[in-house]
């Protein structure tokens, strides 16, 4: 079992920044990759950014150049630095983890990010 706890969401004006954190505990040795998803009202959940244990990253086209995912292995924590936020970034953001070669199977409770225009 892996437990994921997100923090750092909130309300910010367009053009502002937020940093989300996701602390992992439990069977963290089984984690190969961690990602940040988001879900806006009436929309499907989408992958925003992901990072593997080797440090490889990938991003949704809509956030490239604005968001940065990173990890601190000593703290078992993954971060999502979000800059130049837009109202369309408003969503509930979820942290997720997966073992190698499988789908994301552990999820955090989500944290709300609201960007006002």
URRA-V719308 format. One record per residue. N is the residue number from 1. PHI is phi as a letter, one per 20 degrees, with the letter a starting at -180 (none if undefined). PSI is psi in whole degrees, -180 to 180 (999 if undefined). OMEGA is omega as a letter, one per 20 degrees, with the letter a starting at -180 (none if undefined). Layout:
BEGIN
N:PHI:PSI:OMEGA
N:PHI:PSI:OMEGA
END
This chain:
BEGIN
1:none:141:r
2:c:133:r
3:d:134:a
4:c:129:a
5:c:118:r
6:e:156:r
7:b:165:r
8:o:-3:r
9:f:174:r
10:r:-166:a
11:d:131:a
12:b:152:r
13:f:155:r
14:g:137:a
15:n:-10:a
16:e:-174:a
17:c:153:r
18:b:153:r
19:c:122:r
20:e:146:r
21:c:148:r
22:c:112:r
23:e:127:a
24:d:143:r
25:b:171:a
26:n:-136:a
27:e:61:a
28:f:-18:r
29:f:-22:a
30:e:-8:a
31:f:125:r
32:d:-38:a
33:b:153:r
34:c:148:a
35:b:164:r
36:d:125:r
37:d:163:r
38:b:153:r
39:c:117:r
40:e:158:a
41:g:129:r
42:m:5:a
43:c:161:r
44:f:153:r
45:f:136:a
46:c:149:r
47:f:126:a
48:e:-47:a
49:b:153:r
50:b:155:r
51:b:136:r
52:e:172:r
53:f:-25:r
54:e:-3:r
55:n:2:r
56:f:140:a
57:c:156:r
58:b:153:a
59:c:151:r
60:f:146:a
61:g:-33:a
62:f:-16:a
63:d:-3:a
64:g:134:a
65:n:-11:r
66:d:-35:a
67:d:148:r
68:c:127:r
69:d:140:r
70:b:167:r
71:b:148:r
72:d:100:a
73:f:-32:a
74:f:-30:a
75:d:0:a
76:l:44:a
77:c:140:r
78:d:142:a
79:d:153:r
80:c:106:r
81:e:121:a
82:d:115:r
83:d:164:r
84:l:48:a
85:f:146:a
86:c:156:r
87:g:-31:r
88:f:-6:r
89:e:-6:r
90:f:125:a
91:a:171:r
92:e:127:a
93:d:131:a
94:d:139:r
95:e:143:a
96:b:156:r
97:c:158:r
98:b:151:r
99:f:175:r
100:f:136:r
101:m:15:r
102:c:175:r
103:f:165:r
104:f:129:a
105:c:-6:r
106:c:139:a
107:c:147:r
108:e:-178:a
109:e:-14:r
110:n:150:r
111:c:135:a
112:e:132:r
113:c:123:r
114:c:125:a
115:d:118:a
116:e:148:a
117:e:999:none
END
